[in-house]
Amino acid sequence: MTATPEKRLVLLSGWGCDARLWQALDGHWSPEVDVETPDWPGYGDRAALDDPVSLESLADAMANDLPSNAVWVGWSLGGLLAGALIDRLPPPHALVLLGIGERFPHPQGVSAADLTNFRDAFQRNPEATRSHFLRWQLGGEPSPRRAHRRLRAILGDDVPASPATLAAGLTQLAEIDNRARLATPPCPVHRLAGEADPLLAPAVRERADYRLPEAGHCPLISQPERLVHALAAIIVAPTQSLAEAALEAMP
């Protein structure tokens, strides 16, 4: 049976991880939910863009992967990019920002200087810097080592994108600012964050509509059942605030 449009999800991965990341949620979905996990250009087997920083080129490339009759869920850089595309493509039923705010650099989180230093390190040694990032982002999970083993089991050890694509993603993390477009969005916007996300400033975590307990930047690894439960609540009622969805009643 084909899922109804209201139960269609598009899951978008973040920097340094391809769409296989969402395998962490396998086995938790209701059979009525149609889950799609397209790769961004340059990731997995997908060809890179000639100008990987261009949002216009990205919108053209992703037009068939981001239908309007779905809920878009973007994790980390994926959420930043999805937010930047809602005024370049027909908007979705709802946009979910997972582990990201309207912009990434923040004085109380990862500062602009921190991100510049990271980009410089990436230019010197892309593979080692990506490996460091994967461990860094797991620092807020209840068991970072277990989360890292799980992440490696899903993604393997091969880098899922070229250095040029990854460098473009770091540029987008530094430069994309969705504050104006998300101040008056064309669709409901839901913000989810791990309560111990080490990459988000406290103020950004506190603004989240739902903070996943016992989770950091990667709740899809550490709290897959809770995350699926929250996303299911959005599918059912995309205009309802998660604060009203009694998510804390989950066992």
MARKOLKOL-145678 format. One record per residue (C-alpha): residue in three letters; residue number from 1; x, y, z. Coordinates in Angstrom, 1 decimal, decimal comma. Layout:
N
   aa    i      c1      c2      c3
  ala  NUM       X       Y       Z
...
This chain:
251
   aa    i      c1      c2      c3
  met    1     0,0     0,0     0,0
  thr    2     1,3     3,4    -0,9
  ala    3     1,7     5,8     2,0
  thr    4    -0,5     8,9     2,0
  pro    5     1,3    12,2     1,4
  glu    6     0,8    13,2     5,0
  lys    7     3,0    10,2     6,1
  arg    8     5,9    10,8     3,7
  leu    9     9,2    11,7     5,2
  val   10    12,4    12,8     3,5
  leu   11    15,5    12,4     5,7
  leu   12    18,5    14,5     4,9
  ser   13    22,0    13,7     6,4
  gly   14    24,6    16,2     7,6
  trp   15    28,2    17,0     7,0
  gly   16    30,6    14,0     6,5
  cys   17    27,8    11,4     6,5
  asp   18    25,9     9,9     3,6
  ala   19    22,3     8,7     3,6
  arg   20    23,2     5,3     5,1
  leu   21    23,3     7,1     8,5
  trp   22    19,5     6,9     8,6
  gln   23    19,7     3,1     8,8
  ala   24    20,0     3,7    12,5
  leu   25    16,3     4,2    12,6
  asp   26    15,4     1,0    10,7
  gly   27    12,9    -1,2    12,6
  his   28    11,4     1,8    14,5
  trp   29     9,0     3,1    11,8
  ser   30     5,3     2,4    11,5
  pro   31     4,6     0,5     8,2
  glu   32     2,3     3,4     7,1
  val   33     5,3     5,8     6,9
  asp   34     7,0     6,3     3,6
  val   35    10,6     7,1     4,4
  glu   36    13,0     8,4     1,7
  thr   37    16,7     9,0     2,3
  pro   38    18,2    10,8    -0,7
  asp   39    21,9    11,6    -0,7
  trp   40    23,0    15,2    -1,3
  pro   41    25,0    15,7    -4,5
  gly   42    28,6    14,5    -4,1
  tyr   43    27,7    11,9    -1,4
  gly   44    27,5     8,2    -1,9
  asp   45    27,1     7,3    -5,6
  arg   46    25,6    10,7    -6,5
  ala   47    27,6    13,0    -8,8
  ala   48    28,9    16,2    -7,3
  leu   49    27,8    19,6    -8,5
  asp   50    30,1    21,8   -10,6
  asp   51    29,6    24,5    -8,0
  pro   52    28,9    22,6    -4,8
  val   53    28,4    25,7    -2,7
  ser   54    25,6    27,1    -5,0
  leu   55    22,2    26,9    -3,4
  glu   56    20,6    27,5    -6,8
  ser   57    22,4    24,5    -8,3
  leu   58    21,5    22,5    -5,2
  ala   59    17,8    23,3    -5,5
  asp   60    17,8    22,2    -9,2
  ala   61    19,6    18,9    -8,3
  met   62    17,3    18,1    -5,4
  ala   63    14,0    19,2    -6,9
  asn   64    12,8    15,6    -7,5
  asp   65    14,1    14,5    -4,1
  leu   66    12,3    17,1    -2,0
  pro   67     8,6    16,9    -2,8
  ser   68     6,1    19,4    -1,4
  asn   69     3,8    16,6    -0,2
  ala   70     6,2    15,4     2,5
  val   71     7,9    16,4     5,7
  trp   72    11,6    17,3     5,3
  val   73    13,8    16,3     8,1
  gly   74    17,3    17,8     8,0
  trp   75    20,0    16,8    10,5
  ser   76    22,8    19,2    11,2
  leu   77    24,1    20,6     7,9
  gly   78    21,2    18,8     6,2
  gly   79    18,8    21,0     8,2
  leu   80    20,6    24,1     7,3
  leu   81    20,5    23,2     3,6
  ala   82    16,8    22,2     3,8
  gly   83    16,0    25,5     5,4
  ala   84    17,8    27,4     2,7
  leu   85    15,9    25,5     0,0
  ile   86    12,3    26,2     1,3
  asp   87    12,2    29,5    -0,7
  arg   88    13,8    27,9    -3,7
  leu   89    11,5    24,9    -4,0
  pro   90     7,8    24,3    -3,3
  pro   91     7,7    24,1     0,5
  pro   92     7,0    20,9     2,3
  his   93     4,2    20,0     4,7
  ala   94     6,7    20,8     7,5
  leu   95    10,4    21,3     8,0
  val   96    12,2    19,6    10,9
  leu   97    15,5    21,0    12,0
  leu   98    17,4    18,3    13,9
  gly   99    20,5    19,4    15,8
  ile  100    20,8    22,8    14,0
  gly  101    19,5    26,3    14,4
  glu  102    18,9    29,0    11,8
  arg  103    22,7    29,3    11,4
  phe  104    25,6    27,2    12,7
  pro  105    28,3    29,5    14,1
  his  106    27,4    30,8    17,6
  pro  107    29,5    32,6    20,2
  gln  108    28,4    30,1    22,9
  gly  109    28,5    27,1    20,7
  val  110    30,9    26,5    17,8
  ser  111    32,2    30,0    17,2
  ala  112    33,1    31,5    13,8
  ala  113    36,8    31,3    14,9
  asp  114    36,3    27,6    15,9
  leu  115    34,9    26,8    12,5
  thr  116    37,7    28,7    10,7
  asn  117    40,2    26,7    12,6
  phe  118    38,4    23,5    11,7
  arg  119    38,3    24,5     8,0
  asp  120    42,0    25,2     8,1
  ala  121    42,6    21,7     9,7
  phe  122    40,5    20,1     7,0
  gln  123    42,6    21,7     4,3
  arg  124    45,7    20,2     5,8
  asn  125    44,3    16,7     6,4
  pro  126    40,7    16,1     5,3
  glu  127    40,4    12,5     6,3
  ala  128    41,8    13,0     9,8
  thr  129    39,7    16,1    10,4
  arg  130    36,5    14,3     9,4
  ser  131    37,4    11,4    11,7
  his  132    37,9    13,9    14,5
  phe  133    34,6    15,5    13,8
  leu  134    32,7    12,3    13,9
  arg  135    34,0    11,6    17,4
  trp  136    33,6    15,3    18,5
  gln  137    29,9    15,3    17,6
  leu  138    29,3    12,2    19,7
  gly  139    30,6    13,8    22,8
  gly  140    27,1    14,4    24,2
  glu  141    25,8    10,9    23,8
  pro  142    25,3     8,7    27,0
  ser  143    28,1     6,4    25,7
  pro  144    30,2     8,1    23,1
  arg  145    32,3     5,0    22,4
  arg  146    29,3     2,8    21,8
  ala  147    27,8     5,5    19,6
  his  148    31,0     5,7    17,6
  arg  149    31,1     2,0    17,1
  arg  150    27,5     2,1    15,9
  leu  151    28,3     4,9    13,5
  arg  152    31,3     3,1    12,1
  ala  153    29,2    -0,1    11,7
  ile  154    26,8     1,9     9,5
  leu  155    29,1     4,1     7,5
  gly  156    32,3     2,0     7,4
  asp  157    35,7     3,7     7,2
  asp  158    35,5     5,1     3,7
  val  159    35,0     8,8     3,3
  pro  160    31,5     9,2     1,7
  ala  161    32,3    12,3    -0,3
  ser  162    35,2    14,0    -2,1
  pro  163    37,3    16,7    -0,3
  ala  164    35,8    19,3    -2,6
  thr  165    32,2    18,4    -1,6
  leu  166    33,2    18,3     2,1
  ala  167    35,0    21,6     1,9
  ala  168    31,9    23,2     0,3
  gly  169    29,8    21,8     3,1
  leu  170    32,0    23,6     5,6
  thr  171    31,6    26,8     3,6
  gln  172    27,9    26,4     3,8
  leu  173    28,0    25,8     7,5
  ala  174    30,0    29,0     7,9
  glu  175    27,9    31,2     5,6
  ile  176    24,3    30,0     5,4
  asp  177    22,0    32,2     7,6
  asn  178    18,4    31,2     7,6
  arg  179    17,2    33,6    10,3
  ala  180    15,3    35,9     7,9
  arg  181    13,6    33,1     5,8
  leu  182    12,6    31,1     8,9
  ala  183    11,3    34,2    10,7
  thr  184     8,3    34,0     8,3
  pro  185     8,5    30,4     6,9
  pro  186     6,1    29,1     4,2
  cys  187     5,5    26,0     6,3
  pro  188     5,6    24,9     9,9
  val  189     9,1    24,5    11,3
  his  190     9,9    22,1    14,1
  arg  191    13,2    22,2    16,0
  leu  192    14,5    19,1    17,7
  ala  193    17,8    18,8    19,7
  gly  194    19,6    16,4    21,9
  glu  195    19,5    17,9    25,4
  ala  196    23,4    17,5    25,6
  asp  197    24,3    18,4    22,0
  pro  198    27,9    19,7    22,2
  leu  199    27,7    21,5    18,9
  leu  200    24,7    23,7    19,9
  ala  201    24,8    26,8    22,1
  pro  202    22,6    26,4    25,2
  ala  203    20,3    29,1    23,9
  val  204    19,8    27,2    20,7
  arg  205    19,0    23,9    22,6
  glu  206    16,6    25,7    24,8
  arg  207    14,7    27,1    21,8
  ala  208    14,0    23,6    20,5
  asp  209    10,4    22,5    20,5
  tyr  210    11,5    19,1    21,9
  arg  211    14,8    18,2    23,6
  leu  212    15,5    14,6    23,3
  pro  213    16,7    13,3    26,8
  glu  214    19,9    11,4    27,1
  ala  215    21,1    12,4    23,6
  gly  216    23,7    14,7    22,1
  his  217    24,1    15,7    18,5
  cys  218    23,2    12,3    17,1
  pro  219    19,9    11,2    18,7
  leu  220    19,3     9,0    15,7
  ile  221    22,2     6,9    17,0
  ser  222    21,5     7,1    20,8
  gln  223    17,7     7,6    20,9
  pro  224    16,3     6,2    17,7
  glu  225    12,9     5,2    19,2
  arg  226    12,4     8,6    20,8
  leu  227    13,3    10,4    17,6
  val  228    11,0     8,3    15,5
  his  229     8,2     8,9    18,0
  ala  230     8,8    12,7    17,7
  leu  231     8,8    12,6    13,9
  ala  232     5,7    10,4    13,9
  ala  233     3,9    13,1    15,9
  ile  234     4,9    15,7    13,3
  ile  235     3,7    13,5    10,4
  val  236     0,3    13,2    12,1
  ala  237    -0,1    16,9    13,0
  pro  238     2,5    19,0    11,1
  thr  239     1,0    22,3    12,3
  gln  240     0,9    21,2    16,0
  ser  241     3,7    22,2    18,3
  leu  242     5,7    19,3    19,7
  ala  243     5,4    20,9    23,1
  glu  244     1,7    19,8    22,9
  ala  245     2,4    16,3    21,7
  ala  246     3,0    14,7    25,2
  leu  247     6,3    13,2    24,0
  glu  248     7,6    13,0    27,5
  ala  249     5,0    10,3    28,2
  met  250     7,2     7,9    26,2
  pro  251     8,6     5,0    28,3
